[in-house]
Amino acid sequence: MARTKRFWSRYRPQAGVVNHPQPGAAPRANPIARWLTVLLGLVMITLAGLIGHDLWYVFEQKEPSKAWAAPVFEWIGSAAVTDAAVAVGVLVSLIGLWFIVAALKPRKTTHVKVDSPTSMWVRPVDIARKATATGRMELGKVPVSSRASKKKLDVHVTDEGGEASQARLASSLEQQFVRLHPQPQVRVTVKQPVEATRNARSGSSREI
């Protein structure tokens, strides 16, 4: 019983001590090497089937002529070295080099960090959705479309407010995403509605 109390006492918060959680690692995309490994595994399984086929006919059926690998090796051994063969060899070497680079290449980050004591991350699509909701909240039920990346945020609005709506929405979006690191560069584009444009054109033509 005393041993159990000592064990749980390690995890009890102590007076005057503030425990800050350590931030987690940044979410990253799936490595290319993962898919290459799956592809390589399928190739190895296929080769294992071919080898099993040849071993069966060579040692069990005593019919080496039905082996699939023998004609391939005979063709490779008797084939003449041509420019096409050299080009194929260079291409295979480049593919192998690309496999090595892909396996060692660091994975890309897929989320944006939120400035918070805890580990919080958001996706660019979440930023775009939040920007669209903010635009509709600020300007009312107007057509709003947003597109975000880890560094930029483009918002397109169809509204009659013009520059006033543009400045208002840009200021609101900058306040919304001030805690993101890095903070995205906000760009708001306001487009006049088609009906308002037509009315303005018709009014100007009437004045003339």
C-alpha positions in Angstrom: 0.0 0.0 0.0 2.8 2.4 0.8 4.5 1.6 -2.4 1.4 2.4 -4.3 1.1 5.8 -2.6 4.7 6.6 -3.5 4.1 5.7 -7.1 1.0 8.0 -7.5 2.7 10.8 -5.5 5.0 11.3 -8.5 2.1 12.5 -10.7 0.4 14.8 -8.1 0.8 18.5 -8.9 3.1 20.2 -6.4 2.3 23.6 -4.9 4.0 26.5 -6.6 5.1 24.4 -9.6 3.5 25.0 -13.0 3.9 22.2 -15.5 3.9 23.4 -19.1 3.2 20.7 -21.6 5.9 20.2 -24.3 4.8 21.1 -27.8 4.3 18.2 -30.1 6.0 17.7 -33.4 4.7 19.3 -36.5 2.3 17.1 -38.5 4.0 16.1 -41.7 2.9 14.5 -45.0 3.4 10.8 -45.8 7.0 10.1 -46.9 7.5 9.2 -50.5 9.6 6.3 -49.3 6.5 4.7 -47.8 4.9 4.3 -51.2 8.2 3.2 -52.8 8.5 0.5 -50.1 5.0 -0.7 -50.9 5.9 -0.8 -54.7 9.2 -2.5 -54.0 7.3 -5.1 -51.9 5.0 -5.9 -54.7 7.9 -6.2 -57.1 9.6 -8.6 -54.7 6.5 -10.7 -54.3 6.3 -11.0 -58.1 9.9 -12.0 -58.4 9.4 -14.6 -55.6 6.5 -16.1 -57.6 8.7 -16.2 -60.8 11.6 -17.8 -58.9 9.2 -20.4 -57.3 7.9 -21.2 -60.8 11.4 -21.8 -62.2 12.5 -23.8 -59.2 9.5 -26.1 -59.6 10.1 -26.9 -63.2 13.9 -27.2 -62.9 14.1 -29.5 -59.8 10.6 -31.1 -59.5 9.4 -31.5 -63.1 12.9 -31.8 -64.6 11.9 -29.4 -67.4 14.3 -26.5 -67.4 13.1 -25.4 -70.8 9.8 -24.2 -69.2 11.7 -21.8 -66.9 10.9 -18.2 -67.5 14.1 -16.7 -66.2 16.5 -18.7 -68.4 15.5 -17.0 -71.7 15.8 -13.6 -70.1 19.4 -14.2 -68.8 20.3 -15.7 -72.2 19.1 -12.6 -74.0 20.9 -10.3 -71.6 24.1 -12.3 -72.1 24.0 -12.4 -75.8 22.6 -8.9 -76.4 24.9 -6.4 -78.1 25.9 -3.2 -76.3 24.2 -0.4 -78.3 23.4 3.2 -77.6 19.9 2.3 -76.6 21.2 -0.2 -74.0 23.5 2.5 -72.6 20.6 4.9 -72.5 18.5 2.4 -70.6 21.3 1.8 -68.1 21.7 5.5 -67.5 17.9 5.8 -67.0 17.9 3.0 -64.5 20.7 4.6 -62.6 18.9 7.9 -62.5 15.8 6.2 -61.2 17.8 4.4 -58.5 19.4 7.8 -57.5 15.9 9.3 -57.3 14.8 6.5 -55.0 17.7 7.3 -52.7 16.9 11.0 -52.7 13.2 10.4 -52.1 14.0 8.1 -49.1 16.3 10.7 -47.5 14.2 13.8 -48.3 12.5 15.3 -45.2 8.8 15.3 -45.2 6.8 18.5 -45.8 4.8 20.1 -43.1 1.1 20.0 -43.7 -0.2 22.2 -40.9 0.3 25.7 -39.5 1.2 26.2 -35.9 -1.1 28.1 -33.5 0.7 30.2 -30.9 -0.6 28.4 -27.8 0.9 26.8 -24.6 -0.4 23.5 -25.9 0.4 21.9 -29.2 -2.2 23.2 -31.7 -2.0 23.0 -35.5 -4.5 23.9 -38.3 -4.6 22.9 -41.9 -4.7 25.5 -44.7 -8.2 24.3 -45.6 -9.3 25.1 -42.1 -7.9 28.6 -42.4 -9.8 29.1 -45.7 -13.1 27.9 -44.1 -12.6 30.2 -41.2 -11.8 33.1 -43.5 -15.0 32.4 -45.5 -17.1 32.3 -42.3 -15.5 35.6 -41.1 -16.3 37.2 -44.4 -19.9 36.3 -44.3 -20.1 37.4 -40.6 -18.6 40.8 -41.4 -20.3 41.6 -44.7 -23.5 39.6 -44.5 -24.8 36.9 -46.9 -22.6 37.7 -49.8 -20.6 35.4 -52.0 -17.3 34.7 -50.4 -14.6 32.2 -51.5 -11.2 31.7 -49.8 -8.1 29.9 -50.7 -5.2 29.4 -48.2 -1.7 28.0 -48.1 0.7 28.0 -45.2 1.9 31.5 -46.0 -0.9 33.2 -48.0 -4.6 33.7 -47.7 -6.7 35.0 -50.7 -10.3 35.9 -50.2 -12.6 36.9 -53.0 -15.8 38.7 -52.1 -18.7 40.0 -54.3 -20.1 43.0 -52.5 -21.1 46.6 -53.3 -18.9 48.1 -50.5 -15.8 48.4 -52.5 -12.7 49.6 -50.8 -14.5 50.0 -47.4 -15.5 46.4 -47.4 -12.0 45.3 -48.5 -10.3 47.2 -45.6 -12.8 46.1 -43.1 -12.6 42.4 -44.0 -8.8 42.5 -44.3 -8.5 44.0 -40.8 -10.8 41.4 -39.3 -9.0 38.5 -41.0 -5.6 39.8 -39.7 -7.0 39.8 -36.2 -8.5 36.3 -36.6 -5.2 34.8 -37.7 -2.7 36.8 -35.6 -1.9 33.7 -33.5 -0.8 31.7 -36.5 2.9 31.1 -36.9 3.8 32.1 -39.5 0.9 34.6 -39.9 -0.5 34.3 -43.5 -0.4 37.2 -45.8 -4.0 38.3 -46.3 -5.2 39.6 -49.6 -8.8 40.5 -50.1 -10.4 41.1 -53.5 -13.8 42.8 -53.7 -15.7 42.4 -56.9 -18.8 44.4 -57.7 -22.0 42.5 -58.3 -23.2 42.1 -61.9 -26.5 43.9 -61.2 -24.8 46.8 -59.6 -22.3 47.1 -62.5 -25.1 47.0 -65.0 -27.1 49.7 -63.1 -24.1 51.9 -62.9 -23.5 51.5 -66.6 -27.1 52.2 -67.5 -27.1 55.2 -65.2 -24.1 56.7 -66.8 -25.5 56.1 -70.3 -28.7 57.9 -69.3 -26.8 60.9 -68.0 -25.0 61.1 -71.3 
